[in-house]
Amino acid sequence: METPSLVPLSIGPAIAAPRVQGQVGHRPQGRPPKGQLTRTAERASLGAERLPLGTRELSVAAARVGAVNEATVMLTGLKPGGLTATVQDLVLEQLVLTPR
């Protein structure tokens, strides 16, 4: 069984007009409940190194976004299970996709 590792993410010094809402559940016994977090923001920047994407890994030196109209993270307990996002004005620098 593969042990999950932390993915180095860097978030820019400023995210304008952030808003996060949603629900997260915890159940000590049995199957964890479903939940989700929804986020919106303007003018965000971030980077990622070796982000796992199925059988590949993604690295990006810088990603700048003019606006995140809506981003939803689907959760099982506290474990992310999927992400959908609608963004405007996306700029990616030094994007690398490699096999794992």
N, CA, C and O atoms as a GROMACS GRO file, in nm:
protein
  400
    1MET      N    1   0.084  -0.118   0.000
    1MET     CA    2   0.000   0.000   0.000
    1MET      C    3   0.088   0.124   0.000
    1MET      O    4   0.179   0.136   0.082
    2GLU      N    5   0.062   0.215  -0.090
    2GLU     CA    6   0.143   0.335  -0.102
    2GLU      C    7   0.103   0.437   0.004
    2GLU      O    8  -0.016   0.464   0.022
    3THR      N    9   0.200   0.493   0.073
    3THR     CA   10   0.174   0.594   0.174
    3THR      C   11   0.161   0.730   0.106
    3THR      O   12   0.251   0.770   0.032
    4PRO      N   13   0.049   0.803   0.130
    4PRO     CA   14   0.036   0.934   0.068
    4PRO      C   15   0.143   1.029   0.119
    4PRO      O   16   0.181   1.025   0.236
    5SER      N   17   0.190   1.114   0.031
    5SER     CA   18   0.291   1.212   0.071
    5SER      C   19   0.234   1.352   0.055
    5SER      O   20   0.136   1.373  -0.016
    6LEU      N   21   0.298   1.446   0.121
    6LEU     CA   22   0.255   1.585   0.108
    6LEU      C   23   0.304   1.641  -0.024
    6LEU      O   24   0.413   1.608  -0.070
    7VAL      N   25   0.223   1.724  -0.086
    7VAL     CA   26   0.258   1.788  -0.212
    7VAL      C   27   0.296   1.931  -0.182
    7VAL      O   28   0.215   2.006  -0.128
    8PRO      N   29   0.420   1.971  -0.216
    8PRO     CA   30   0.458   2.110  -0.191
    8PRO      C   31   0.376   2.205  -0.278
    8PRO      O   32   0.384   2.200  -0.401
    9LEU      N   33   0.298   2.291  -0.215
    9LEU     CA   34   0.222   2.394  -0.285
    9LEU      C   35   0.271   2.528  -0.234
    9LEU      O   36   0.301   2.544  -0.116
   10SER      N   37   0.278   2.625  -0.322
   10SER     CA   38   0.309   2.761  -0.278
   10SER      C   39   0.195   2.850  -0.322
   10SER      O   40   0.155   2.848  -0.439
   11ILE      N   41   0.144   2.928  -0.230
   11ILE     CA   42   0.033   3.018  -0.260
   11ILE      C   43   0.086   3.159  -0.252
   11ILE      O   44   0.160   3.194  -0.160
   12GLY      N   45   0.046   3.240  -0.348
   12GLY     CA   46   0.095   3.377  -0.356
   12GLY      C   47   0.063   3.458  -0.231
   12GLY      O   48  -0.020   3.417  -0.150
   13PRO      N   49   0.127   3.573  -0.216
   13PRO     CA   50   0.110   3.653  -0.095
   13PRO      C   51  -0.029   3.712  -0.078
   13PRO      O   52  -0.064   3.755   0.031
   14ALA      N   53  -0.108   3.716  -0.184
   14ALA     CA   54  -0.241   3.777  -0.172
   14ALA      C   55  -0.342   3.703  -0.258
   14ALA      O   56  -0.316   3.668  -0.373
   15ILE      N   57  -0.459   3.682  -0.199
   15ILE     CA   58  -0.574   3.632  -0.271
   15ILE      C   59  -0.685   3.730  -0.241
   15ILE      O   60  -0.725   3.745  -0.125
   16ALA      N   61  -0.736   3.797  -0.344
   16ALA     CA   62  -0.838   3.898  -0.322
   16ALA      C   63  -0.976   3.835  -0.311
   16ALA      O   64  -1.006   3.739  -0.382
   17ALA      N   65  -1.058   3.888  -0.224
   17ALA     CA   66  -1.198   3.850  -0.206
   17ALA      C   67  -1.220   3.699  -0.190
   17ALA      O   68  -1.303   3.641  -0.259
   18PRO      N   69  -1.145   3.635  -0.097
   18PRO     CA   70  -1.166   3.490  -0.080
   18PRO      C   71  -1.297   3.461  -0.006
   18PRO      O   72  -1.336   3.537   0.083
   19ARG      N   73  -1.362   3.352  -0.043
   19ARG     CA   74  -1.481   3.305   0.028
   19ARG      C   75  -1.483   3.153   0.023
   19ARG      O   76  -1.472   3.094  -0.084
   20VAL      N   77  -1.496   3.088   0.139
   20VAL     CA   78  -1.503   2.943   0.147
   20VAL      C   79  -1.627   2.907   0.227
   20VAL      O   80  -1.653   2.966   0.332
   21GLN      N   81  -1.704   2.811   0.176
   21GLN     CA   82  -1.819   2.761   0.250
   21GLN      C   83  -1.834   2.613   0.223
   21GLN      O   84  -1.782   2.563   0.122
   22GLY      N   85  -1.903   2.543   0.310
   22GLY     CA   86  -1.924   2.402   0.287
   22GLY      C   87  -1.945   2.325   0.414
   22GLY      O   88  -1.977   2.381   0.519
   23GLN      N   89  -1.925   2.195   0.404
   23GLN     CA   90  -1.945   2.108   0.519
   23GLN      C   91  -1.841   1.996   0.516
   23GLN      O   92  -1.808   1.942   0.411
   24VAL      N   93  -1.791   1.964   0.634
   24VAL     CA   94  -1.695   1.856   0.652
   24VAL      C   95  -1.747   1.774   0.768
   24VAL      O   96  -1.786   1.829   0.871
   25GLY      N   97  -1.748   1.642   0.754
   25GLY     CA   98  -1.798   1.557   0.861
   25GLY      C   99  -1.692   1.462   0.913
   25GLY      O  100  -1.596   1.429   0.844
   26HIS      N  101  -1.712   1.418   1.036
   26HIS     CA  102  -1.622   1.321   1.098
   26HIS      C  103  -1.707   1.219   1.173
   26HIS      O  104  -1.799   1.256   1.246
   27ARG      N  105  -1.677   1.094   1.154
   27ARG     CA  106  -1.746   0.986   1.225
   27ARG      C  107  -1.638   0.892   1.277
   27ARG      O  108  -1.573   0.825   1.197
   28PRO      N  109  -1.617   0.885   1.410
   28PRO     CA  110  -1.509   0.801   1.464
   28PRO      C  111  -1.522   0.654   1.428
   28PRO      O  112  -1.420   0.586   1.410
   29GLN      N  113  -1.642   0.604   1.415
   29GLN     CA  114  -1.665   0.463   1.382
   29GLN      C  115  -1.736   0.454   1.247
   29GLN      O  116  -1.826   0.532   1.219
   30GLY      N  117  -1.694   0.360   1.165
   30GLY     CA  118  -1.763   0.337   1.038
   30GLY      C  119  -1.718   0.428   0.926
   30GLY      O  120  -1.615   0.495   0.934
   31ARG      N  121  -1.798   0.428   0.820
   31ARG     CA  122  -1.768   0.504   0.698
   31ARG      C  123  -1.782   0.655   0.722
   31ARG      O  124  -1.882   0.699   0.778
   32PRO      N  125  -1.683   0.734   0.681
   32PRO     CA  126  -1.693   0.879   0.699
   32PRO      C  127  -1.801   0.939   0.610
   32PRO      O  128  -1.824   0.890   0.500
   33PRO      N  129  -1.867   1.045   0.656
   33PRO     CA  130  -1.971   1.108   0.576
   33PRO      C  131  -1.914   1.188   0.458
   33PRO      O  132  -1.798   1.229   0.460
   34LYS      N  133  -1.997   1.207   0.357
   34LYS     CA  134  -1.958   1.289   0.242
   34LYS      C  135  -1.966   1.437   0.281
   34LYS      O  136  -2.043   1.474   0.370
   35GLY      N  137  -1.888   1.520   0.215
   35GLY     CA  138  -1.891   1.664   0.239
   35GLY      C  139  -1.833   1.736   0.119
   35GLY      O  140  -1.789   1.672   0.023
   36GLN      N  141  -1.833   1.866   0.123
   36GLN     CA  142  -1.772   1.945   0.016
   36GLN      C  143  -1.740   2.084   0.066
   36GLN      O  144  -1.803   2.135   0.159
   37LEU      N  145  -1.640   2.146   0.002
   37LEU     CA  146  -1.603   2.284   0.028
   37LEU      C  147  -1.609   2.357  -0.105
   37LEU      O  148  -1.560   2.308  -0.206
   38THR      N  149  -1.669   2.475  -0.105
   38THR     CA  150  -1.678   2.557  -0.225
   38THR      C  151  -1.605   2.688  -0.197
   38THR      O  152  -1.618   2.747  -0.090
   39ARG      N  153  -1.528   2.730  -0.296
   39ARG     CA  154  -1.444   2.849  -0.278
   39ARG      C  155  -1.455   2.940  -0.399
   39ARG      O  156  -1.466   2.892  -0.512
   40THR      N  157  -1.451   3.069  -0.375
   40THR     CA  158  -1.438   3.168  -0.482
   40THR      C  159  -1.327   3.265  -0.442
   40THR      O  160  -1.300   3.284  -0.324
   41ALA      N  161  -1.264   3.326  -0.542
   41ALA     CA  162  -1.157   3.422  -0.513
   41ALA      C  163  -1.127   3.501  -0.639
   41ALA      O  164  -1.170   3.466  -0.748
   42GLU      N  165  -1.053   3.608  -0.622
   42GLU     CA  166  -1.004   3.688  -0.734
   42GLU      C  167  -0.853   3.702  -0.722
   42GLU      O  168  -0.799   3.708  -0.612
   43ARG      N  169  -0.786   3.707  -0.837
   43ARG     CA  170  -0.642   3.731  -0.844
   43ARG      C  171  -0.563   3.644  -0.748
   43ARG      O  172  -0.510   3.692  -0.648
   44ALA      N  173  -0.556   3.516  -0.778
   44ALA     CA  174  -0.479   3.422  -0.696
   44ALA      C  175  -0.358   3.374  -0.775
   44ALA      O  176  -0.360   3.372  -0.898
   45SER      N  177  -0.252   3.336  -0.704
   45SER     CA  178  -0.136   3.275  -0.769
   45SER      C  179  -0.087   3.161  -0.682
   45SER      O  180  -0.094   3.167  -0.559
   46LEU      N  181  -0.037   3.056  -0.747
   46LEU     CA  182   0.014   2.941  -0.673
   46LEU      C  183   0.109   2.864  -0.761
   46LEU      O  184   0.122   2.890  -0.880
   47GLY      N  185   0.176   2.768  -0.700
   47GLY     CA  186   0.264   2.677  -0.771
   47GLY      C  187   0.252   2.539  -0.708
   47GLY      O  188   0.204   2.528  -0.594
   48ALA      N  189   0.292   2.436  -0.778
   48ALA     CA  190   0.285   2.300  -0.724
   48ALA      C  191   0.405   2.221  -0.775
   48ALA      O  192   0.453   2.243  -0.886
   49GLU      N  193   0.451   2.128  -0.692
   49GLU     CA  194   0.562   2.043  -0.730
   49GLU      C  195   0.521   1.897  -0.709
   49GLU      O  196   0.488   1.856  -0.598
   50ARG      N  197   0.523   1.819  -0.818
   50ARG     CA  198   0.494   1.675  -0.815
   50ARG      C  199   0.356   1.644  -0.760
   50ARG      O  200   0.341   1.556  -0.674
   51LEU      N  201   0.254   1.714  -0.808
   51LEU     CA  202   0.117   1.690  -0.769
   51LEU      C  203   0.067   1.564  -0.839
   51LEU      O  204   0.066   1.560  -0.962
   52PRO      N  205   0.026   1.459  -0.764
   52PRO     CA  206  -0.018   1.334  -0.828
   52PRO      C  207  -0.149   1.353  -0.905
   52PRO      O  208  -0.247   1.405  -0.852
   53LEU      N  209  -0.150   1.309  -1.031
   53LEU     CA  210  -0.269   1.311  -1.116
   53LEU      C  211  -0.282   1.174  -1.182
   53LEU      O  212  -0.234   1.155  -1.294
   54GLY      N  213  -0.345   1.080  -1.115
   54GLY     CA  214  -0.357   0.945  -1.169
   54GLY      C  215  -0.220   0.880  -1.182
   54GLY      O  216  -0.149   0.863  -1.083
   55THR      N  217  -0.184   0.843  -1.305
   55THR     CA  218  -0.054   0.778  -1.329
   55THR      C  219   0.056   0.880  -1.361
   55THR      O  220   0.166   0.840  -1.399
   56ARG      N  221   0.028   1.007  -1.346
   56ARG     CA  222   0.125   1.113  -1.377
   56ARG      C  223   0.142   1.208  -1.260
   56ARG      O  224   0.068   1.203  -1.162
   57GLU      N  225   0.243   1.295  -1.271
   57GLU     CA  226   0.267   1.400  -1.174
   57GLU      C  227   0.275   1.533  -1.247
   57GLU      O  228   0.332   1.542  -1.356
   58LEU      N  229   0.218   1.636  -1.186
   58LEU     CA  230   0.216   1.769  -1.245
   58LEU      C  231   0.300   1.863  -1.159
   58LEU      O  232   0.287   1.865  -1.037
   59SER      N  233   0.385   1.940  -1.225
   59SER     CA  234   0.458   2.048  -1.158
   59SER      C  235   0.434   2.175  -1.238
   59SER      O  236   0.433   2.172  -1.362
   60VAL      N  237   0.416   2.285  -1.168
   60VAL     CA  238   0.400   2.414  -1.235
   60VAL      C  239   0.469   2.519  -1.147
   60VAL      O  240   0.439   2.531  -1.028
   61ALA      N  241   0.561   2.594  -1.209
   61ALA     CA  242   0.636   2.695  -1.134
   61ALA      C  243   0.544   2.805  -1.084
   61ALA      O  244   0.557   2.851  -0.970
   62ALA      N  245   0.450   2.848  -1.168
   62ALA     CA  246   0.356   2.954  -1.129
   62ALA      C  247   0.228   2.939  -1.208
   62ALA      O  248   0.230   2.916  -1.329
   63ALA      N  249   0.118   2.952  -1.138
   63ALA     CA  250  -0.015   2.957  -1.201
   63ALA      C  251  -0.083   3.081  -1.147
   63ALA      O  252  -0.101   3.096  -1.026
   64ARG      N  253  -0.121   3.170  -1.236
   64ARG     CA  254  -0.191   3.292  -1.196
   64ARG      C  255  -0.333   3.286  -1.250
   64ARG      O  256  -0.355   3.250  -1.366
   65VAL      N  257  -0.427   3.322  -1.166
   65VAL     CA  258  -0.569   3.316  -1.201
   65VAL      C  259  -0.629   3.453  -1.178
   65VAL      O  260  -0.612   3.513  -1.072
   66GLY      N  261  -0.701   3.502  -1.279
   66GLY     CA  262  -0.772   3.629  -1.264
   66GLY      C  263  -0.889   3.617  -1.169
   66GLY      O  264  -0.912   3.706  -1.088
   67ALA      N  265  -0.963   3.505  -1.178
   67ALA     CA  266  -1.077   3.482  -1.088
   67ALA      C  267  -1.108   3.334  -1.082
   67ALA      O  268  -1.100   3.263  -1.182
   68VAL      N  269  -1.144   3.288  -0.963
   68VAL     CA  270  -1.199   3.154  -0.945
   68VAL      C  271  -1.346   3.176  -0.918
   68VAL      O  272  -1.385   3.214  -0.808
   69ASN      N  273  -1.429   3.151  -1.021
   69ASN     CA  274  -1.572   3.174  -1.005
   69ASN      C  275  -1.632   3.075  -0.908
   69ASN      O  276  -1.718   3.111  -0.827
   70GLU      N  277  -1.588   2.951  -0.914
   70GLU     CA  278  -1.630   2.851  -0.817
   70GLU      C  279  -1.536   2.732  -0.826
   70GLU      O  280  -1.508   2.682  -0.936
   71ALA      N  281  -1.487   2.687  -0.712
   71ALA     CA  282  -1.407   2.564  -0.703
   71ALA      C  283  -1.469   2.480  -0.593
   71ALA      O  284  -1.491   2.528  -0.482
   72THR      N  285  -1.498   2.353  -0.624
   72THR     CA  286  -1.561   2.264  -0.527
   72THR      C  287  -1.474   2.142  -0.506
   72THR      O  288  -1.437   2.074  -0.602
   73VAL      N  289  -1.440   2.114  -0.380
   73VAL     CA  290  -1.365   1.995  -0.343
   73VAL      C  291  -1.464   1.898  -0.278
   73VAL      O  292  -1.526   1.930  -0.177
   74MET      N  293  -1.479   1.780  -0.338
   74MET     CA  294  -1.564   1.676  -0.282
   74MET      C  295  -1.482   1.599  -0.179
   74MET      O  296  -1.367   1.564  -0.205
   75LEU      N  297  -1.541   1.571  -0.064
   75LEU     CA  298  -1.470   1.507   0.046
   75LEU      C  299  -1.542   1.381   0.093
   75LEU      O  300  -1.665   1.372   0.086
   76THR      N  301  -1.464   1.285   0.139
   76THR     CA  302  -1.514   1.173   0.218
   76THR      C  303  -1.444   1.185   0.351
   76THR      O  304  -1.325   1.155   0.361
   77GLY      N  305  -1.517   1.229   0.454
   77GLY     CA  306  -1.452   1.267   0.579
   77GLY      C  307  -1.365   1.388   0.551
   77GLY      O  308  -1.414   1.491   0.506
   78LEU      N  309  -1.236   1.376   0.578
   78LEU     CA  310  -1.142   1.484   0.548
   78LEU      C  311  -1.057   1.455   0.425
   78LEU      O  312  -0.969   1.534   0.392
   79LYS      N  313  -1.083   1.343   0.357
   79LYS     CA  314  -1.003   1.304   0.242
   79LYS      C  315  -1.064   1.359   0.113
   79LYS      O  316  -1.180   1.331   0.083
   80PRO      N  317  -0.987   1.438   0.035
   80PRO     CA  318  -1.038   1.489  -0.092
   80PRO      C  319  -1.064   1.376  -0.191
   80PRO      O  320  -0.985   1.282  -0.201
   81GLY      N  321  -1.176   1.385  -0.264
   81GLY     CA  322  -1.209   1.281  -0.360
   81GLY      C  323  -1.227   1.335  -0.501
   81GLY      O  324  -1.239   1.257  -0.595
   82GLY      N  325  -1.229   1.465  -0.517
   82GLY     CA  326  -1.245   1.522  -0.650
   82GLY      C  327  -1.247   1.673  -0.642
   82GLY      O  328  -1.274   1.730  -0.536
   83LEU      N  329  -1.218   1.738  -0.753
   83LEU     CA  330  -1.215   1.883  -0.760
   83LEU      C  331  -1.273   1.927  -0.893
   83LEU      O  332  -1.238   1.874  -0.998
   84THR      N  333  -1.362   2.024  -0.887
   84THR     CA  334  -1.408   2.092  -1.008
   84THR      C  335  -1.387   2.242  -0.987
   84THR      O  336  -1.402   2.292  -0.875
   85ALA      N  337  -1.352   2.312  -1.094
   85ALA     CA  338  -1.327   2.456  -1.082
   85ALA      C  339  -1.359   2.526  -1.212
   85ALA      O  340  -1.342   2.472  -1.321
   86THR      N  341  -1.408   2.649  -1.198
   86THR     CA  342  -1.429   2.738  -1.311
   86THR      C  343  -1.341   2.860  -1.287
   86THR      O  344  -1.360   2.933  -1.190
   87VAL      N  345  -1.243   2.882  -1.378
   87VAL     CA  346  -1.149   2.992  -1.360
   87VAL      C  347  -1.150   3.082  -1.483
   87VAL      O  348  -1.190   3.040  -1.592
   88GLN      N  349  -1.105   3.206  -1.465
   88GLN     CA  350  -1.088   3.301  -1.575
   88GLN      C  351  -0.944   3.350  -1.576
   88GLN      O  352  -0.881   3.364  -1.471
   89ASP      N  353  -0.894   3.377  -1.694
   89ASP     CA  354  -0.761   3.436  -1.712
   89ASP      C  355  -0.651   3.353  -1.646
   89ASP      O  356  -0.580   3.403  -1.559
   90LEU      N  357  -0.638   3.227  -1.686
   90LEU     CA  358  -0.538   3.135  -1.631
   90LEU      C  359  -0.408   3.147  -1.710
   90LEU      O  360  -0.408   3.137  -1.833
   91VAL      N  361  -0.297   3.167  -1.638
   91VAL     CA  362  -0.163   3.171  -1.698
   91VAL      C  363  -0.078   3.069  -1.624
   91VAL      O  364  -0.065   3.075  -1.501
   92LEU      N  365  -0.017   2.974  -1.698
   92LEU     CA  366   0.069   2.871  -1.640
   92LEU      C  367   0.212   2.892  -1.688
   92LEU      O  368   0.234   2.915  -1.807
   93GLU      N  369   0.308   2.883  -1.597
   93GLU     CA  370   0.450   2.896  -1.632
   93GLU      C  371   0.522   2.768  -1.594
   93GLU      O  372   0.505   2.716  -1.485
   94GLN      N  373   0.603   2.718  -1.685
   94GLN     CA  374   0.687   2.598  -1.666
   94GLN      C  375   0.603   2.479  -1.619
   94GLN      O  376   0.630   2.419  -1.515
   95LEU      N  377   0.502   2.446  -1.697
   95LEU     CA  378   0.415   2.332  -1.670
   95LEU      C  379   0.484   2.204  -1.716
   95LEU      O  380   0.527   2.194  -1.831
   96VAL      N  381   0.493   2.104  -1.626
   96VAL     CA  382   0.558   1.976  -1.658
   96VAL      C  383   0.466   1.865  -1.611
   96VAL      O  384   0.422   1.864  -1.496
   97LEU      N  385   0.437   1.770  -1.703
   97LEU     CA  386   0.355   1.652  -1.672
   97LEU      C  387   0.441   1.529  -1.699
   97LEU      O  388   0.482   1.506  -1.812
   98THR      N  389   0.468   1.450  -1.594
   98THR     CA  390   0.559   1.335  -1.608
   98THR      C  391   0.491   1.208  -1.558
   98THR      O  392   0.399   1.216  -1.476
   99PRO      N  393   0.536   1.090  -1.606
   99PRO     CA  394   0.483   0.963  -1.551
   99PRO      C  395   0.529   0.946  -1.406
   99PRO      O  396   0.635   0.995  -1.367
  100ARG      N  397   0.448   0.877  -1.327
  100ARG     CA  398   0.486   0.849  -1.186
  100ARG      C  399   0.577   0.731  -1.179
  100ARG      O  400   0.619   0.692  -1.070
   0.00000   0.00000   0.00000
